[in-house]
Amino acid sequence: MKVMRSTHISLTSAPDRIASHLHTDCFDPSPEDPELWSRPNANLAVIAPDNSRRFERRRNPPQEDRPAAEGGARSESVQSLIRALAIINHLSEAEEGVQLTRIAEAVHLAPSTVHRLLTTLEQERYVRFDTERRLWSVGVQTFVAGCAFLRTRDLVGIARPYMRALMEQCRETVNLAVQNEREAIYVHHIEHPAIAHSRARPGARVPLYCSGVGKALLAAMSDGELDRLLPEDGARRLTAKTIVGRSYLREDIALIRERGFAVDDEEHAVGLRCVAALVFNEVREPMAAISISGPATRISHSNIPRLGELLRQKAAEITAKLGGAGPTALGDIEMTSGRAALTGDA
């Protein structure tokens, strides 16, 4: 059956006027034809198999096309915003462009609703339409908005509630550090009220090769970076347990990658142990390291696996909150000539 669009024509129109509109507005309906879904108030002229003509109003919109009132409080504009965001989220997860009908199925809306929202988003450049392939994808303004988030995100502010929860769970000091060449710099820490003051004050620096946060950061580096940043054999020992030989450090780094967290076993300070895991950015590079530190009498060797797993979980939650993505374990790192390539999802 063919459908013809005839706008502003009533059943009482003159036969010649009807024929004129039927001739010029005839088209075959298709689910992918946006014009079919974008004229909610148009009259449709339907040609039956016997060539007789009749006019019908466009069918009532599907139930999901009507604003759904939850308790009568949500306005139509708020609902449209939620629907538009659902469309953008779906397009952002697709590797290629998506057909209109596929988007409608994914967000559980009528094609007419989806097309109206897409058209508005396209005007604001949040989505774009490939006219040749008839596919929709995210637009440049979505990228601009994402970059604004990356510029304004607050590492310490985002990590703080997760660090506090970890401190309350473990009853030990929790630290956050970032890399600066051959050192790690502490940028924040949260102490348990009943614990003695920590040595890892914000602004304090520790060598990468003998600290928990430092060794975690080293474990995400490529072979080339390790050659540049690892100390030469014979480097200064801070304690009797400090690992200084390059070959021994590489063995320790391989173990860190295998289990997914680093351990400082009194290597930086006598009587102090530290367990650390990584926070990743949006391009799967290490952004920071989070650690639990405390006296060796409380952080026993038997307790290290449990603390390490807790750290990995919290680090993954901070990574997700920052919009980052990282490996399920440091063992998923594939070494390249440049930065370490990370595989897997956080």
N, C-alpha and C positions, 0 to 999 in steps of 0.2 A: 504494500500500500504506500502511495506517495503522499507526502504532506506538504502543503503550501502555506506560507505565512502571508496573511493579508491583514495589515494593521488598519484599524478604524473602519472596518467594513461591517455593516449590519446585514441581516438576512433580507432586509427590505431594499437593499441597494439595487440600482438599475442593472439589468442583465449585461449591458455593454460595459459598465464600470466593473462588474464582477469579473467578466471575462478578461478585461485588461489587467486586473490585479493578479488573477490566476496565472496569466501568461508570464508575467514578469517576476513573480515571487515563488515560482515552483522550485522545490528542492527536495532531495532525499534525506530523511532524518538519519543521523548517525550519533551514537553515544559520544563520539569524539568531536562533534561539531559544536563549538561553543555557542554559535548563534542560536541553536535549538534550545539551549538552556538559559539564555540571557534575556529573553523577552517574556517575562511572566505575565504581562498584560496583553499580549498579542492574541488576535483571533487566528485560528488555524482552519484552513480550507482543506478538507479531506476528500480525495478522489477514491471512491469505492471501486471494486472490480468491474462493476457495470458502467463505469464512467460517469455515474451520477455524482453531483457535488453537494456537499453539505458543509455548514460552518459550525465549528465548536469553539468554545472557550478553551484555553489551555487548562489541562487537568489541574486539580488542586495540588499544591506542593505536598511531597511526602511528609509524614508526621515529623521526621527528624529535621525537616526544613523549617519547622515552626519553632520559635523560641520556647525552650523548656524552662518553666518557672520552678525553681527549687525553693519551696516555701514561699513563693511569691516575691522573693527578695532580689533575685539576680535579674539585672536589666538585660535587654536585648543587645545593647552595645558591649557589655561585659562578655556576654556569651559569644558574640562575633569575634572579640579579641581572643578568647580562649580557643576558638575554632581556627583562627588564623595562625596562632602559635603552634597548634597541633599540626597544621599543614607544613609550616616551616621546619618543625622538628622532624617530620617524616622525610621531607626533601633532604635535610642535612644528613640523614643516615643512609641515603641512597648513593651508590657509587656513580650512577648515571642518571639521566633525566627520567621522569616518571610520567606516564600517561594520565590524563585527567580522571578516567574511570578507575585507575589503580589507586590514585590518591583518595578518591571518594570512598573506595572500599576500605582503605587503611584507616581513615579517620571516621568512618561510619556516618557519612553525610551524603546527601543527595548530590549528584553531579552539578545541578543548578546552583546549589549553595557554594560548592567548592569553586566553581568557575567565577562567581561574583567575588569571592574572597581573593582568589588568585589574581583577578584583574586589578583589584585595589592594591595588592602587594606588588604587582608588576609596576604599577604607576609610581610607587615609592622605591622601586629597585630592590626590594627584598627577595623577589623571585624573578626569573627570566623565562621566556618561552622561545623554544626552538621551532620556528615556523616550518622548517623543512621536515624535521622528524616528528613534529607535533608532541614535544616533550617539555615538561616543566622541570626546573632545577633552581637551586638557591641563587640569589643575585648578589651583586657587589655590596649592597648596603648591609646584608647579613654579615659579610666579612668585615666591614667597617665596624659594625657593632661589636663583633667578637674581638677585634683588635683593641677597641676601647676598654673592654673588660681586662685584657691582658696588661694594658697600661696602668689601670687603676687598682688591680687586685692587691690585697694587703696580705703578704705571706704570714706575718706574725698574727695579724688579726684573725685570719681564717684558721690558723693552726691552734690558736690559744685554747678554745674550748675542748678540742681533742686532747691536747696536752694535759689540761686540767683533769679530764676524765681518766686519763692514763695514770696521772699522779695519784688520784684518789683510789684507783683500783690496785696499784702496786705499792703505794705508800713510799715512793722513792722520788728523787728529783728527776724531772723530765727536761731535756734540753733541745734546742733547735739551733742548727749551725749551717752555714753556707761556705762554699769553697772560695779561697782567694790564693791562687797559685799553689804553693806547697803547704799552705796552712788552711785550717778550718777556723772560721770566726763564729763564736756564739752570738746569736742575735736575740735569743729569748730563753728564759728558763722559768720553771715553776717548781718551787720547793714545797715539800710537805711541812706543815706548821711545826710538827714535832721533830723534824730532822735538822741536824746542824747545817750551817750555811754551806752552800756548794762553792767549789772553786771555779765553776764554769759560769762566771758572771757575763752578762751581755758585753761584748767588745773584747772578751778574752780570746786569745789565739792559741791553737794547739797544732803541732805538726800532723800532717796527714798520715804518716807511716806508723804512728804509735798511739793513735786515739781511735775510739770507736766510731765517731762521726767521720773522721778522716779516712779510715780504712773502708767504710761503707761507700764513700764517694770515690775512692780509688777503684773499687770493684766494678764501677760502671764505666770505667775508662778503657780506651783502646790500648793496644800494645804500644803504639807510638807515644801516647800520652804517659803511659807508665814509665817508659824509658826516660822521658823528660822529667817526670816529677818524683820518681822514687829516688831516695838518697843513694849515693855511692856506697859500696861496701866499706865498712869501717866508720859509718856515721855514728854520732854521739848516742850513747845509751842513756836514757833518762832513769831507768831502773834496771835491775838484773834481768828482768823479763822482756825488755825492749827487743823487738826483732829488727835487726839492722841489715842483714845480708839480703841482697836483691833476690836471690833464688829462694830464700826462705819467705820473704815477703810475697813473692808470686805464688808460692804454695798456700800461704794464708789467704790470699785474695781468691784463689781458686776454690777454697773451702767456703769463703763468704758467698761466692756466687752460687755454690751448690745448695747451701741451706737458706739463703735469702736474707741474712742479717750478719752484722759484724760484731766482734767481741774484743774489747780491750781488757785483757786479763792482767791488771796491774802493770801494764806496759808504759803508761804515762805517769802514774803516781802510785807509790807503794800503798797497798791496802785498799785501793779503789778499783772497782770493776765497772764496766760500761757495756751496754748492748745497744746497737744502733741499726736503723733501717732507713731506706731512701724515700724521698718525696720527689715525684717526677713532674715535669712541665708538659705543655701541650704537644711538644714534638718528641716526647719520650726521652728527654735528657734529664739527668739528675738536677733537681732544683735546690734541694736541701737535704739534710739528714736529721732525723729525730732520734733521741737516745734516752735511755734510762740509766742513771748512774747512782752508785751507792757503795757503802763499805763492802769489802769482800766477805765479811762475816754475815751479811744479810743477803747479798747476791751470790748465792752458792753456785757451784758448777751444775748441780742437779736442777737448779731453778732457771738456768739460762735458756733452755729450749722453750719453756712456757713464756718467759719474758720476750724472747725473740719473736714468737708467734703473735703475741699481743702487739708488739711494735709494728710488725708487718701489716696487721689489720688496720691499725690507726694511721699508718703512713699511707695505705691505699685509700682510706677515707679522706684524708687531707688532699691527696692527689686528685681524687674525683671532685672535691669541693673547689679546687683551684682550676678545674677544667683540664687537668692533665691526663696522661695515660702512661702506664708503665707495665712492666712484665709481671707475671704472676710470681716469678722468682728471679733472682739475679742470675740464676743458671740459664735463663732464657736469652742472655746477652750473646749476640754474635759479634765477634771482634772484626772490625774493619780497619782500613788504613787511617781513617779519620776518627770521628767520634764513635763510640760504641753504638751499634745498632741494636735496638731493643725489639723483641717480638712478644706477642701476647697482650692481653688486656689486663688492666688493673682490677 
